[in-house]
Amino acid sequence: MSTVITFMEGTWGRLLRIVLGLVLIYIGLVTMHASAAGIIVAIIGLVPLVMGIWGPCLLGFIFKKK
């Protein structure tokens, strides 16, 4: 698990999280026509987007990376 967290906190991992967040927001708002489920998907997409911009990986907080 430590290797995954280290990768996700690196440059490529941050970029991956940002892209994933943008894709989820796009799917929720555009392809799901901003339905109730689409808005939920878009809100879920905010988590990887914000965490990718901010830097630390959410898994690092959950598993208490040292």
PQR file of N, CA, C, O and H, with PARSE charges and radii, in Angstrom:
ATOM      1  N   MET A   1       0.824  -1.190   0.000 -0.4000 1.5000
ATOM      2  CA  MET A   1       0.000   0.000   0.000 -0.0000 2.0000
ATOM      3  C   MET A   1       0.868   1.253   0.000  0.5500 1.7000
ATOM      4  O   MET A   1       0.487   2.279  -0.564 -0.5500 1.4000
ATOM      5  N   SER A   2       2.016   1.168   0.624 -0.4000 1.5000
ATOM      6  CA  SER A   2       2.910   2.320   0.708 -0.0000 2.0000
ATOM      7  C   SER A   2       3.372   2.779  -0.675  0.5500 1.7000
ATOM      8  O   SER A   2       3.525   3.976  -0.914 -0.5500 1.4000
ATOM      9  H   SER A   2       2.325   0.335   1.083  0.4000 1.0000
ATOM     10  N   THR A   3       3.595   1.827  -1.585 -0.4000 1.5000
ATOM     11  CA  THR A   3       4.023   2.169  -2.932 -0.0000 2.0000
ATOM     12  C   THR A   3       2.937   2.926  -3.673  0.5500 1.7000
ATOM     13  O   THR A   3       3.230   3.880  -4.394 -0.5500 1.4000
ATOM     14  H   THR A   3       3.470   0.854  -1.392  0.4000 1.0000
ATOM     15  N   VAL A   4       1.698   2.518  -3.509 -0.4000 1.5000
ATOM     16  CA  VAL A   4       0.574   3.199  -4.159 -0.0000 2.0000
ATOM     17  C   VAL A   4       0.444   4.628  -3.641  0.5500 1.7000
ATOM     18  O   VAL A   4       0.248   5.563  -4.419 -0.5500 1.4000
ATOM     19  H   VAL A   4       1.460   1.743  -2.923  0.4000 1.0000
ATOM     20  N   ILE A   5       0.551   4.788  -2.347 -0.4000 1.5000
ATOM     21  CA  ILE A   5       0.433   6.123  -1.749 -0.0000 2.0000
ATOM     22  C   ILE A   5       1.573   7.012  -2.222  0.5500 1.7000
ATOM     23  O   ILE A   5       1.357   8.183  -2.534 -0.5500 1.4000
ATOM     24  H   ILE A   5       0.710   4.029  -1.715  0.4000 1.0000
ATOM     25  N   THR A   6       2.781   6.470  -2.278 -0.4000 1.5000
ATOM     26  CA  THR A   6       3.929   7.244  -2.748 -0.0000 2.0000
ATOM     27  C   THR A   6       3.729   7.681  -4.191  0.5500 1.7000
ATOM     28  O   THR A   6       4.013   8.829  -4.532 -0.5500 1.4000
ATOM     29  H   THR A   6       2.956   5.519  -2.024  0.4000 1.0000
ATOM     30  N   PHE A   7       3.243   6.777  -5.049 -0.4000 1.5000
ATOM     31  CA  PHE A   7       2.968   7.130  -6.450 -0.0000 2.0000
ATOM     32  C   PHE A   7       1.892   8.200  -6.538  0.5500 1.7000
ATOM     33  O   PHE A   7       2.045   9.172  -7.278 -0.5500 1.4000
ATOM     34  H   PHE A   7       3.012   5.844  -4.772  0.4000 1.0000
ATOM     35  N   MET A   8       0.808   8.034  -5.793 -0.4000 1.5000
ATOM     36  CA  MET A   8      -0.309   8.971  -5.891 -0.0000 2.0000
ATOM     37  C   MET A   8       0.045  10.363  -5.366  0.5500 1.7000
ATOM     38  O   MET A   8      -0.590  11.342  -5.759 -0.5500 1.4000
ATOM     39  H   MET A   8       0.684   7.245  -5.192  0.4000 1.0000
ATOM     40  N   GLU A   9       1.036  10.469  -4.496 -0.4000 1.5000
ATOM     41  CA  GLU A   9       1.455  11.771  -4.006 -0.0000 2.0000
ATOM     42  C   GLU A   9       2.509  12.403  -4.896  0.5500 1.7000
ATOM     43  O   GLU A   9       2.867  13.564  -4.700 -0.5500 1.4000
ATOM     44  H   GLU A   9       1.551   9.674  -4.177  0.4000 1.0000
ATOM     45  N   GLY A  10       3.013  11.656  -5.877 -0.4000 1.5000
ATOM     46  CA  GLY A  10       3.980  12.193  -6.831 -0.0000 2.0000
ATOM     47  C   GLY A  10       3.281  12.991  -7.925  0.5500 1.7000
ATOM     48  O   GLY A  10       2.059  13.132  -7.925 -0.5500 1.4000
ATOM     49  H   GLY A  10       2.722  10.713  -6.037  0.4000 1.0000
ATOM     50  N   THR A  11       4.070  13.503  -8.846 -0.4000 1.5000
ATOM     51  CA  THR A  11       3.554  14.351  -9.925 -0.0000 2.0000
ATOM     52  C   THR A  11       2.549  13.613 -10.795  0.5500 1.7000
ATOM     53  O   THR A  11       1.476  14.142 -11.086 -0.5500 1.4000
ATOM     54  H   THR A  11       5.064  13.387  -8.845  0.4000 1.0000
ATOM     55  N   TRP A  12       2.883  12.399 -11.214 -0.4000 1.5000
ATOM     56  CA  TRP A  12       1.982  11.644 -12.090 -0.0000 2.0000
ATOM     57  C   TRP A  12       0.714  11.222 -11.355  0.5500 1.7000
ATOM     58  O   TRP A  12      -0.364  11.197 -11.948 -0.5500 1.4000
ATOM     59  H   TRP A  12       3.754  11.969 -10.978  0.4000 1.0000
ATOM     60  N   GLY A  13       0.829  10.902 -10.107 -0.4000 1.5000
ATOM     61  CA  GLY A  13      -0.348  10.541  -9.321 -0.0000 2.0000
ATOM     62  C   GLY A  13      -1.281  11.726  -9.135  0.5500 1.7000
ATOM     63  O   GLY A  13      -2.500  11.581  -9.223 -0.5500 1.4000
ATOM     64  H   GLY A  13       1.705  10.923  -9.626  0.4000 1.0000
ATOM     65  N   ARG A  14      -0.715  12.890  -8.879 -0.4000 1.5000
ATOM     66  CA  ARG A  14      -1.536  14.099  -8.742 -0.0000 2.0000
ATOM     67  C   ARG A  14      -2.244  14.405 -10.050  0.5500 1.7000
ATOM     68  O   ARG A  14      -3.429  14.739 -10.058 -0.5500 1.4000
ATOM     69  H   ARG A  14       0.275  13.007  -8.807  0.4000 1.0000
ATOM     70  N   LEU A  15      -1.510  14.288 -11.169 -0.4000 1.5000
ATOM     71  CA  LEU A  15      -2.112  14.530 -12.474 -0.0000 2.0000
ATOM     72  C   LEU A  15      -3.236  13.535 -12.746  0.5500 1.7000
ATOM     73  O   LEU A  15      -4.286  13.904 -13.272 -0.5500 1.4000
ATOM     74  H   LEU A  15      -0.548  14.017 -11.162  0.4000 1.0000
ATOM     75  N   LEU A  16      -3.014  12.286 -12.389 -0.4000 1.5000
ATOM     76  CA  LEU A  16      -4.032  11.247 -12.561 -0.0000 2.0000
ATOM     77  C   LEU A  16      -5.289  11.567 -11.756  0.5500 1.7000
ATOM     78  O   LEU A  16      -6.403  11.403 -12.254 -0.5500 1.4000
ATOM     79  H   LEU A  16      -2.160  11.986 -11.962  0.4000 1.0000
ATOM     80  N   ARG A  17      -5.115  12.022 -10.517 -0.4000 1.5000
ATOM     81  CA  ARG A  17      -6.272  12.367  -9.679 -0.0000 2.0000
ATOM     82  C   ARG A  17      -7.023  13.569 -10.237  0.5500 1.7000
ATOM     83  O   ARG A  17      -8.253  13.599 -10.202 -0.5500 1.4000
ATOM     84  H   ARG A  17      -4.210  12.155 -10.113  0.4000 1.0000
ATOM     85  N   ILE A  18      -6.300  14.556 -10.749 -0.4000 1.5000
ATOM     86  CA  ILE A  18      -6.958  15.730 -11.330 -0.0000 2.0000
ATOM     87  C   ILE A  18      -7.767  15.330 -12.558  0.5500 1.7000
ATOM     88  O   ILE A  18      -8.918  15.739 -12.711 -0.5500 1.4000
ATOM     89  H   ILE A  18      -5.301  14.531 -10.777  0.4000 1.0000
ATOM     90  N   VAL A  19      -7.164  14.531 -13.431 -0.4000 1.5000
ATOM     91  CA  VAL A  19      -7.875  14.083 -14.635 -0.0000 2.0000
ATOM     92  C   VAL A  19      -9.088  13.235 -14.267  0.5500 1.7000
ATOM     93  O   VAL A  19     -10.158  13.399 -14.851 -0.5500 1.4000
ATOM     94  H   VAL A  19      -6.229  14.199 -13.307  0.4000 1.0000
ATOM     95  N   LEU A  20      -8.928  12.331 -13.303 -0.4000 1.5000
ATOM     96  CA  LEU A  20     -10.049  11.498 -12.860 -0.0000 2.0000
ATOM     97  C   LEU A  20     -11.185  12.362 -12.322  0.5500 1.7000
ATOM     98  O   LEU A  20     -12.351  12.118 -12.632 -0.5500 1.4000
ATOM     99  H   LEU A  20      -8.058  12.198 -12.828  0.4000 1.0000
ATOM    100  N   GLY A  21     -10.855  13.361 -11.526 -0.4000 1.5000
ATOM    101  CA  GLY A  21     -11.879  14.261 -10.997 -0.0000 2.0000
ATOM    102  C   GLY A  21     -12.610  15.003 -12.102  0.5500 1.7000
ATOM    103  O   GLY A  21     -13.835  15.112 -12.074 -0.5500 1.4000
ATOM    104  H   GLY A  21      -9.908  13.560 -11.274  0.4000 1.0000
ATOM    105  N   LEU A  22     -11.864  15.515 -13.079 -0.4000 1.5000
ATOM    106  CA  LEU A  22     -12.493  16.229 -14.193 -0.0000 2.0000
ATOM    107  C   LEU A  22     -13.376  15.308 -15.026  0.5500 1.7000
ATOM    108  O   LEU A  22     -14.448  15.712 -15.477 -0.5500 1.4000
ATOM    109  H   LEU A  22     -10.868  15.426 -13.102  0.4000 1.0000
ATOM    110  N   VAL A  23     -12.930  14.073 -15.230 -0.4000 1.5000
ATOM    111  CA  VAL A  23     -13.731  13.104 -15.992 -0.0000 2.0000
ATOM    112  C   VAL A  23     -15.031  12.794 -15.253  0.5500 1.7000
ATOM    113  O   VAL A  23     -16.095  12.749 -15.870 -0.5500 1.4000
ATOM    114  H   VAL A  23     -12.060  13.744 -14.864  0.4000 1.0000
ATOM    115  N   LEU A  24     -14.957  12.582 -13.946 -0.4000 1.5000
ATOM    116  CA  LEU A  24     -16.173  12.299 -13.177 -0.0000 2.0000
ATOM    117  C   LEU A  24     -17.139  13.488 -13.201  0.5500 1.7000
ATOM    118  O   LEU A  24     -18.351  13.298 -13.302 -0.5500 1.4000
ATOM    119  H   LEU A  24     -14.092  12.619 -13.445  0.4000 1.0000
ATOM    120  N   ILE A  25     -16.618  14.692 -13.110 -0.4000 1.5000
ATOM    121  CA  ILE A  25     -17.478  15.875 -13.181 -0.0000 2.0000
ATOM    122  C   ILE A  25     -18.127  15.977 -14.558  0.5500 1.7000
ATOM    123  O   ILE A  25     -19.316  16.278 -14.666 -0.5500 1.4000
ATOM    124  H   ILE A  25     -15.634  14.846 -13.028  0.4000 1.0000
ATOM    125  N   TYR A  26     -17.353  15.728 -15.605 -0.4000 1.5000
ATOM    126  CA  TYR A  26     -17.896  15.766 -16.961 -0.0000 2.0000
ATOM    127  C   TYR A  26     -18.986  14.711 -17.142  0.5500 1.7000
ATOM    128  O   TYR A  26     -20.054  15.002 -17.680 -0.5500 1.4000
ATOM    129  H   TYR A  26     -16.388  15.483 -15.517  0.4000 1.0000
ATOM    130  N   ILE A  27     -18.716  13.498 -16.695 -0.4000 1.5000
ATOM    131  CA  ILE A  27     -19.706  12.424 -16.828 -0.0000 2.0000
ATOM    132  C   ILE A  27     -20.982  12.788 -16.076  0.5500 1.7000
ATOM    133  O   ILE A  27     -22.087  12.607 -16.589 -0.5500 1.4000
ATOM    134  H   ILE A  27     -17.848  13.261 -16.258  0.4000 1.0000
ATOM    135  N   GLY A  28     -20.824  13.300 -14.862 -0.4000 1.5000
ATOM    136  CA  GLY A  28     -21.996  13.630 -14.060 -0.0000 2.0000
ATOM    137  C   GLY A  28     -22.832  14.763 -14.629  0.5500 1.7000
ATOM    138  O   GLY A  28     -24.062  14.705 -14.611 -0.5500 1.4000
ATOM    139  H   GLY A  28     -19.927  13.448 -14.446  0.4000 1.0000
ATOM    140  N   LEU A  29     -22.166  15.792 -15.132 -0.4000 1.5000
ATOM    141  CA  LEU A  29     -22.918  16.965 -15.575 -0.0000 2.0000
ATOM    142  C   LEU A  29     -23.325  16.918 -17.048  0.5500 1.7000
ATOM    143  O   LEU A  29     -24.388  17.420 -17.415 -0.5500 1.4000
ATOM    144  H   LEU A  29     -21.167  15.840 -15.146  0.4000 1.0000
ATOM    145  N   VAL A  30     -22.488  16.319 -17.886 -0.4000 1.5000
ATOM    146  CA  VAL A  30     -22.764  16.351 -19.320 -0.0000 2.0000
ATOM    147  C   VAL A  30     -23.425  15.066 -19.810  0.5500 1.7000
ATOM    148  O   VAL A  30     -24.501  15.110 -20.408 -0.5500 1.4000
ATOM    149  H   VAL A  30     -21.625  15.911 -17.588  0.4000 1.0000
ATOM    150  N   THR A  31     -22.795  13.933 -19.563 -0.4000 1.5000
ATOM    151  CA  THR A  31     -23.345  12.704 -20.133 -0.0000 2.0000
ATOM    152  C   THR A  31     -24.555  12.194 -19.364  0.5500 1.7000
ATOM    153  O   THR A  31     -25.406  11.506 -19.928 -0.5500 1.4000
ATOM    154  H   THR A  31     -21.921  13.896 -19.078  0.4000 1.0000
ATOM    155  N   MET A  32     -24.638  12.530 -18.067 -0.4000 1.5000
ATOM    156  CA  MET A  32     -25.808  12.118 -17.291 -0.0000 2.0000
ATOM    157  C   MET A  32     -26.839  13.252 -17.207  0.5500 1.7000
ATOM    158  O   MET A  32     -27.816  13.157 -16.464 -0.5500 1.4000
ATOM    159  H   MET A  32     -23.947  13.088 -17.609  0.4000 1.0000
ATOM    160  N   HIS A  33     -26.614  14.307 -17.964 -0.4000 1.5000
ATOM    161  CA  HIS A  33     -27.532  15.445 -18.095 -0.0000 2.0000
ATOM    162  C   HIS A  33     -27.900  16.087 -16.763  0.5500 1.7000
ATOM    163  O   HIS A  33     -29.032  16.524 -16.559 -0.5500 1.4000
ATOM    164  H   HIS A  33     -25.820  14.384 -18.567  0.4000 1.0000
ATOM    165  N   ALA A  34     -26.942  16.134 -15.879 -0.4000 1.5000
ATOM    166  CA  ALA A  34     -27.111  16.789 -14.572 -0.0000 2.0000
ATOM    167  C   ALA A  34     -28.350  16.288 -13.830  0.5500 1.7000
ATOM    168  O   ALA A  34     -29.033  17.059 -13.157 -0.5500 1.4000
ATOM    169  H   ALA A  34     -26.022  15.779 -16.044  0.4000 1.0000
ATOM    170  N   SER A  35     -28.631  14.998 -13.958 -0.4000 1.5000
ATOM    171  CA  SER A  35     -29.715  14.394 -13.180 -0.0000 2.0000
ATOM    172  C   SER A  35     -29.261  14.305 -11.731  0.5500 1.7000
ATOM    173  O   SER A  35     -28.140  14.697 -11.405 -0.5500 1.4000
ATOM    174  H   SER A  35     -28.076  14.372 -14.505  0.4000 1.0000
ATOM    175  N   ALA A  36     -30.111  13.799 -10.871 -0.4000 1.5000
ATOM    176  CA  ALA A  36     -29.744  13.681  -9.459 -0.0000 2.0000
ATOM    177  C   ALA A  36     -28.514  12.782  -9.298  0.5500 1.7000
ATOM    178  O   ALA A  36     -27.601  13.108  -8.539 -0.5500 1.4000
ATOM    179  H   ALA A  36     -31.022  13.480 -11.136  0.4000 1.0000
ATOM    180  N   ALA A  37     -28.491  11.665 -10.002 -0.4000 1.5000
ATOM    181  CA  ALA A  37     -27.335  10.771  -9.937 -0.0000 2.0000
ATOM    182  C   ALA A  37     -26.106  11.431 -10.551  0.5500 1.7000
ATOM    183  O   ALA A  37     -24.991  11.239 -10.066 -0.5500 1.4000
ATOM    184  H   ALA A  37     -29.233  11.400 -10.618  0.4000 1.0000
ATOM    185  N   GLY A  38     -26.301  12.202 -11.608 -0.4000 1.5000
ATOM    186  CA  GLY A  38     -25.194  12.903 -12.249 -0.0000 2.0000
ATOM    187  C   GLY A  38     -24.571  13.942 -11.343  0.5500 1.7000
ATOM    188  O   GLY A  38     -23.352  14.114 -11.342 -0.5500 1.4000
ATOM    189  H   GLY A  38     -27.207  12.358 -12.002  0.4000 1.0000
ATOM    190  N   ILE A  39     -25.382  14.632 -10.579 -0.4000 1.5000
ATOM    191  CA  ILE A  39     -24.860  15.626  -9.641 -0.0000 2.0000
ATOM    192  C   ILE A  39     -24.071  14.939  -8.533  0.5500 1.7000
ATOM    193  O   ILE A  39     -23.049  15.459  -8.084 -0.5500 1.4000
ATOM    194  H   ILE A  39     -26.373  14.493 -10.580  0.4000 1.0000
ATOM    195  N   ILE A  40     -24.539  13.777  -8.092 -0.4000 1.5000
ATOM    196  CA  ILE A  40     -23.806  13.023  -7.071 -0.0000 2.0000
ATOM    197  C   ILE A  40     -22.447  12.585  -7.616  0.5500 1.7000
ATOM    198  O   ILE A  40     -21.436  12.680  -6.920 -0.5500 1.4000
ATOM    199  H   ILE A  40     -25.369  13.356  -8.457  0.4000 1.0000
ATOM    200  N   VAL A  41     -22.424  12.104  -8.867 -0.4000 1.5000
ATOM    201  CA  VAL A  41     -21.157  11.705  -9.495 -0.0000 2.0000
ATOM    202  C   VAL A  41     -20.225  12.906  -9.611  0.5500 1.7000
ATOM    203  O   VAL A  41     -19.025  12.782  -9.368 -0.5500 1.4000
ATOM    204  H   VAL A  41     -23.245  12.027  -9.432  0.4000 1.0000
ATOM    205  N   ALA A  42     -20.762  14.067  -9.980 -0.4000 1.5000
ATOM    206  CA  ALA A  42     -19.944  15.278 -10.101 -0.0000 2.0000
ATOM    207  C   ALA A  42     -19.386  15.701  -8.742  0.5500 1.7000
ATOM    208  O   ALA A  42     -18.232  16.119  -8.653 -0.5500 1.4000
ATOM    209  H   ALA A  42     -21.737  14.168 -10.178  0.4000 1.0000
ATOM    210  N   ILE A  43     -20.180  15.598  -7.703 -0.4000 1.5000
ATOM    211  CA  ILE A  43     -19.706  15.947  -6.363 -0.0000 2.0000
ATOM    212  C   ILE A  43     -18.611  14.976  -5.921  0.5500 1.7000
ATOM    213  O   ILE A  43     -17.621  15.388  -5.317 -0.5500 1.4000
ATOM    214  H   ILE A  43     -21.117  15.258  -7.775  0.4000 1.0000
ATOM    215  N   ILE A  44     -18.787  13.694  -6.220 -0.4000 1.5000
ATOM    216  CA  ILE A  44     -17.746  12.706  -5.914 -0.0000 2.0000
ATOM    217  C   ILE A  44     -16.467  13.041  -6.686  0.5500 1.7000
ATOM    218  O   ILE A  44     -15.363  12.844  -6.179 -0.5500 1.4000
ATOM    219  H   ILE A  44     -19.592  13.359  -6.711  0.4000 1.0000
ATOM    220  N   GLY A  45     -16.621  13.548  -7.908 -0.4000 1.5000
ATOM    221  CA  GLY A  45     -15.466  13.942  -8.721 -0.0000 2.0000
ATOM    222  C   GLY A  45     -14.682  15.109  -8.138  0.5500 1.7000
ATOM    223  O   GLY A  45     -13.509  15.296  -8.462 -0.5500 1.4000
ATOM    224  H   GLY A  45     -17.518  13.708  -8.319  0.4000 1.0000
ATOM    225  N   LEU A  46     -15.323  15.893  -7.283 -0.4000 1.5000
ATOM    226  CA  LEU A  46     -14.613  17.002  -6.649 -0.0000 2.0000
ATOM    227  C   LEU A  46     -13.529  16.518  -5.690  0.5500 1.7000
ATOM    228  O   LEU A  46     -12.518  17.194  -5.502 -0.5500 1.4000
ATOM    229  H   LEU A  46     -16.275  15.741  -7.020  0.4000 1.0000
ATOM    230  N   VAL A  47     -13.735  15.360  -5.089 -0.4000 1.5000
ATOM    231  CA  VAL A  47     -12.769  14.848  -4.103 -0.0000 2.0000
ATOM    232  C   VAL A  47     -11.399  14.600  -4.741  0.5500 1.7000
ATOM    233  O   VAL A  47     -10.415  15.164  -4.262 -0.5500 1.4000
ATOM    234  H   VAL A  47     -14.556  14.810  -5.242  0.4000 1.0000
ATOM    235  N   PRO A  48     -11.283  13.781  -5.802 -0.5600 1.5000
ATOM    236  CA  PRO A  48      -9.947  13.587  -6.379  0.2800 2.0000
ATOM    237  C   PRO A  48      -9.402  14.862  -7.021  0.5500 1.7000
ATOM    238  O   PRO A  48      -8.189  15.072  -7.041 -0.5500 1.4000
ATOM    239  N   LEU A  49     -10.285  15.713  -7.544 -0.4000 1.5000
ATOM    240  CA  LEU A  49      -9.828  16.962  -8.140 -0.0000 2.0000
ATOM    241  C   LEU A  49      -9.177  17.857  -7.088  0.5500 1.7000
ATOM    242  O   LEU A  49      -8.060  18.338  -7.284 -0.5500 1.4000
ATOM    243  H   LEU A  49     -11.270  15.542  -7.527  0.4000 1.0000
ATOM    244  N   VAL A  50      -9.861  18.076  -5.991 -0.4000 1.5000
ATOM    245  CA  VAL A  50      -9.329  18.940  -4.934 -0.0000 2.0000
ATOM    246  C   VAL A  50      -8.086  18.327  -4.302  0.5500 1.7000
ATOM    247  O   VAL A  50      -7.107  19.031  -4.056 -0.5500 1.4000
ATOM    248  H   VAL A  50     -10.768  17.686  -5.831  0.4000 1.0000
ATOM    249  N   MET A  51      -8.115  17.033  -4.040 -0.4000 1.5000
ATOM    250  CA  MET A  51      -6.961  16.383  -3.421 -0.0000 2.0000
ATOM    251  C   MET A  51      -5.764  16.359  -4.377  0.5500 1.7000
ATOM    252  O   MET A  51      -4.616  16.426  -3.938 -0.5500 1.4000
ATOM    253  H   MET A  51      -8.910  16.462  -4.240  0.4000 1.0000
ATOM    254  N   GLY A  52      -6.033  16.263  -5.683 -0.4000 1.5000
ATOM    255  CA  GLY A  52      -4.939  16.316  -6.656 -0.0000 2.0000
ATOM    256  C   GLY A  52      -4.320  17.691  -6.739  0.5500 1.7000
ATOM    257  O   GLY A  52      -3.104  17.818  -6.884 -0.5500 1.4000
ATOM    258  H   GLY A  52      -6.966  16.209  -6.040  0.4000 1.0000
ATOM    259  N   ILE A  53      -5.139  18.719  -6.649 -0.4000 1.5000
ATOM    260  CA  ILE A  53      -4.622  20.085  -6.660 -0.0000 2.0000
ATOM    261  C   ILE A  53      -3.883  20.387  -5.363  0.5500 1.7000
ATOM    262  O   ILE A  53      -2.822  21.012  -5.376 -0.5500 1.4000
ATOM    263  H   ILE A  53      -6.127  18.615  -6.532  0.4000 1.0000
ATOM    264  N   TRP A  54      -4.444  19.942  -4.252 -0.4000 1.5000
ATOM    265  CA  TRP A  54      -3.865  20.215  -2.943 -0.0000 2.0000
ATOM    266  C   TRP A  54      -2.554  19.460  -2.755  0.5500 1.7000
ATOM    267  O   TRP A  54      -1.586  20.025  -2.245 -0.5500 1.4000
ATOM    268  H   TRP A  54      -5.306  19.434  -4.242  0.4000 1.0000
ATOM    269  N   GLY A  55      -2.508  18.198  -3.157 -0.4000 1.5000
ATOM    270  CA  GLY A  55      -1.268  17.447  -3.081 -0.0000 2.0000
ATOM    271  C   GLY A  55      -1.350  16.121  -2.380  0.5500 1.7000
ATOM    272  O   GLY A  55      -1.132  15.092  -3.020 -0.5500 1.4000
ATOM    273  H   GLY A  55      -3.294  17.739  -3.571  0.4000 1.0000
ATOM    274  N   PRO A  56      -1.657  16.082  -1.081 -0.5600 1.5000
ATOM    275  CA  PRO A  56      -1.649  14.800  -0.375  0.2800 2.0000
ATOM    276  C   PRO A  56      -2.731  13.850  -0.899  0.5500 1.7000
ATOM    277  O   PRO A  56      -3.801  14.271  -1.337 -0.5500 1.4000
ATOM    278  N   CYS A  57      -2.417  12.578  -0.838 -0.4000 1.5000
ATOM    279  CA  CYS A  57      -3.374  11.565  -1.267 -0.0000 2.0000
ATOM    280  C   CYS A  57      -4.301  11.228  -0.097  0.5500 1.7000
ATOM    281  O   CYS A  57      -3.849  11.107   1.041 -0.5500 1.4000
ATOM    282  H   CYS A  57      -1.548  12.236  -0.482  0.4000 1.0000
ATOM    283  N   LEU A  58      -5.569  11.081  -0.373 -0.4000 1.5000
ATOM    284  CA  LEU A  58      -6.542  10.759   0.656 -0.0000 2.0000
ATOM    285  C   LEU A  58      -6.214   9.420   1.323  0.5500 1.7000
ATOM    286  O   LEU A  58      -6.463   9.244   2.515 -0.5500 1.4000
ATOM    287  H   LEU A  58      -5.936  11.180  -1.298  0.4000 1.0000
ATOM    288  N   LEU A  59      -5.662   8.491   0.566 -0.4000 1.5000
ATOM    289  CA  LEU A  59      -5.271   7.198   1.143 -0.0000 2.0000
ATOM    290  C   LEU A  59      -4.192   7.368   2.208  0.5500 1.7000
ATOM    291  O   LEU A  59      -4.131   6.601   3.169 -0.5500 1.4000
ATOM    292  H   LEU A  59      -5.459   8.634  -0.402  0.4000 1.0000
ATOM    293  N   GLY A  60      -3.345   8.374   2.032 -0.4000 1.5000
ATOM    294  CA  GLY A  60      -2.315   8.639   3.024 -0.0000 2.0000
ATOM    295  C   GLY A  60      -2.914   9.040   4.365  0.5500 1.7000
ATOM    296  O   GLY A  60      -2.395   8.671   5.418 -0.5500 1.4000
ATOM    297  H   GLY A  60      -3.395   8.998   1.251  0.4000 1.0000
ATOM    298  N   PHE A  61      -4.014   9.802   4.323 -0.4000 1.5000
ATOM    299  CA  PHE A  61      -4.691  10.179   5.553 -0.0000 2.0000
ATOM    300  C   PHE A  61      -5.411   8.987   6.177  0.5500 1.7000
ATOM    301  O   PHE A  61      -5.412   8.823   7.397 -0.5500 1.4000
ATOM    302  H   PHE A  61      -4.436  10.102   3.467  0.4000 1.0000
ATOM    303  N   ILE A  62      -6.017   8.163   5.340 -0.4000 1.5000
ATOM    304  CA  ILE A  62      -6.787   7.021   5.836 -0.0000 2.0000
ATOM    305  C   ILE A  62      -5.867   5.976   6.472  0.5500 1.7000
ATOM    306  O   ILE A  62      -6.163   5.457   7.549 -0.5500 1.4000
ATOM    307  H   ILE A  62      -6.016   8.296   4.349  0.4000 1.0000
ATOM    308  N   PHE A  63      -4.756   5.670   5.806 -0.4000 1.5000
ATOM    309  CA  PHE A  63      -3.857   4.628   6.301 -0.0000 2.0000
ATOM    310  C   PHE A  63      -2.683   5.173   7.107  0.5500 1.7000
ATOM    311  O   PHE A  63      -1.751   4.431   7.417 -0.5500 1.4000
ATOM    312  H   PHE A  63      -4.515   6.092   4.931  0.4000 1.0000
ATOM    313  N   LYS A  64      -2.714   6.449   7.446 -0.4000 1.5000
ATOM    314  CA  LYS A  64      -1.710   7.082   8.309 -0.0000 2.0000
ATOM    315  C   LYS A  64      -0.285   6.832   7.809  0.5500 1.7000
ATOM    316  O   LYS A  64       0.544   6.262   8.519 -0.5500 1.4000
ATOM    317  H   LYS A  64      -3.471   7.052   7.194  0.4000 1.0000
ATOM    318  N   LYS A  65      -0.016   7.271   6.571 -0.4000 1.5000
ATOM    319  CA  LYS A  65       1.328   7.126   6.012 -0.0000 2.0000
ATOM    320  C   LYS A  65       2.318   7.910   6.872  0.5500 1.7000
ATOM    321  O   LYS A  65       2.044   9.038   7.282 -0.5500 1.4000
ATOM    322  H   LYS A  65      -0.690   7.734   5.995  0.4000 1.0000
ATOM    323  N   LYS A  66       3.463   7.303   7.137 -0.4000 1.5000
ATOM    324  CA  LYS A  66       4.477   7.951   7.975 -0.0000 2.0000
ATOM    325  C   LYS A  66       5.576   8.540   7.145  0.5500 1.7000
ATOM    326  O   LYS A  66       6.514   9.124   7.688 -0.5500 1.4000
ATOM    327  H   LYS A  66       3.686   6.387   6.804  0.4000 1.0000
TER
END
